[in-house]
Amino acid sequence: MAKYLGLASAAGIDWKAAAELDEASLERRLPGRSTSEARVVEPHHALVPSGCAARA
């Protein structure tokens, strides 16, 4: 949390400004961050074994 508060402060973003931005816009304004770094890759759920199927 302290890391992001420091990044926001360095970018001149206060609580009021942060409240008006969506997450993607906020991350684009933070120094040293890119949206590709912040992006989470979701697994292809159809290919992930669920553990519910009977095992042979």
Secondary structure as GFF3:
##gff-version 3
##sequence-region A 1 56
A	DSSP	alpha_helix	2	10	.	.	.	ID=ss1
A	DSSP	alpha_helix	15	19	.	.	.	ID=ss2
A	DSSP	alpha_helix	23	29	.	.	.	ID=ss3
A	DSSP	alpha_helix	35	38	.	.	.	ID=ss4
###
